[in-house]
């Protein structure tokens, strides 16, 4: 299993892969070739997370295998890969055959790029639920590759005005990828509408509190809303309830710990504040159709 780390208590959290977390990172844009970092690690990037980085990978040549949360999937060039902050991911690239770019940027950069491009960057988090965007041979890939190369040149030469130029190029890259991802989505529609603000704030609150507080009333109070009003707004904006978002975040964490650690299941249940392991097992089976142990065994945990 790519990225399995039996001796680790949790998924590693990095700034860039291999670098310690930097919670103070701000106004950060970085670009590098896939080979520049992957070759140092035998073309294998073990499963990990970034707290506050978006990433866009452009796979120009080659391909490989990707871990996205607890699923594994193959990808082939040409393709773009979208990664939102906090998502567990890892790669095994085909050695020396794979080439392309990795563009990383902090969330504050996404917010500061202006109304239209900022909206496009907001859409990355939603579209990244299906992270691999196949590209057509030819113009699509050449355009993105040229933009990444220009971004790399600005990054490397650091000429006068390079920060502004880098943000302009990043906006073009993001808008292009969002358009392509949206056009390949099941709806077939292209939309750059920003995510609903209430949904985004709620997601951040859930991220902070989901281990200990799973009551919709708690989150509604934090948002100065009634539970009914919160659910009505979420249904209109995202088609789900607050309870669904809370359960899904809890389930994601449970899956991560089952797959990426060798923690005993009773300890996972305790870490996630379940009353006892049987309560955890019932919750997990109700939401996945399988038991925690079976889920771990299926994925080689």
Rosetta blueprint (number, residue, H / E / L):
1 X L
2 X L
3 X L
4 X L
5 X L
6 X L
7 X L
8 X L
9 X L
10 X L
11 X L
12 X E
13 X E
14 X E
15 X L
16 X L
17 X L
18 X L
19 X L
20 X E
21 X L
22 X L
23 X L
24 X L
25 X L
26 X L
27 X L
28 X L
29 X E
30 X E
31 X E
32 X E
33 X E
34 X H
35 X H
36 X H
37 X H
38 X H
39 X H
40 X H
41 X H
42 X L
43 X L
44 X E
45 X E
46 X E
47 X E
48 X E
49 X E
50 X E
51 X L
52 X L
53 X E
54 X E
55 X E
56 X E
57 X E
58 X E
59 X E
60 X E
61 X E
62 X L
63 X E
64 X E
65 X E
66 X E
67 X E
68 X E
69 X L
70 X L
71 X E
72 X E
73 X E
74 X E
75 X E
76 X E
77 X L
78 X L
79 X E
80 X E
81 X E
82 X E
83 X E
84 X L
85 X L
86 X L
87 X L
88 X L
89 X E
90 X E
91 X E
92 X E
93 X E
94 X L
95 X L
96 X L
97 X L
98 X L
99 X E
100 X E
101 X E
102 X E
103 X E
104 X E
105 X E
106 X E
107 X H
108 X H
109 X H
110 X H
111 X H
112 X L
113 X L
114 X L
115 X H
116 X H
117 X H
118 X H
119 X H
120 X H
121 X H
122 X H
123 X H
124 X H
125 X H
126 X H
127 X H
128 X L
129 X L
130 X L
131 X L
132 X E
133 X E
134 X E
135 X L
136 X L
137 X L
138 X L
139 X H
140 X H
141 X H
142 X H
143 X H
144 X H
145 X H
146 X H
147 X H
148 X H
149 X H
150 X H
151 X H
152 X H
153 X H
154 X H
155 X H
156 X H
157 X H
158 X L
159 X L
160 X L
161 X L
162 X H
163 X H
164 X H
165 X H
166 X H
167 X H
168 X H
169 X H
170 X H
171 X H
172 X H
173 X H
174 X H
175 X H
176 X H
177 X H
178 X H
179 X H
180 X H
181 X H
182 X H
183 X H
184 X H
185 X L
186 X L
187 X L
188 X L
189 X L
190 X L
191 X L
192 X L
193 X L
194 X L
195 X L
196 X L
197 X H
198 X H
199 X H
200 X H
201 X H
202 X H
203 X H
204 X H
205 X H
206 X H
207 X H
208 X H
209 X H
210 X L
211 X L
212 X L
213 X L
214 X L
215 X L
216 X H
217 X H
218 X H
219 X H
220 X H
221 X H
222 X H
223 X L
224 X L
225 X L
226 X L
227 X H
228 X H
229 X H
230 X H
231 X H
232 X H
233 X H
234 X H
235 X H
236 X H
237 X H
238 X H
239 X L
240 X L
241 X L
242 X H
243 X H
244 X H
245 X H
246 X H
247 X H
248 X H
249 X H
250 X H
251 X H
252 X H
253 X H
254 X H
255 X H
256 X H
257 X H
258 X H
259 X H
260 X H
261 X L
262 X L
263 X L
264 X L
265 X H
266 X H
267 X H
268 X H
269 X H
270 X H
271 X H
272 X L
273 X L
274 X L
275 X L
276 X L
277 X H
278 X H
279 X H
280 X H
281 X H
282 X H
283 X H
284 X H
285 X H
286 X H
287 X H
288 X H
289 X L
290 X L
291 X L
292 X H
293 X H
294 X H
295 X H
296 X H
297 X H
298 X H
299 X L
300 X L
301 X L
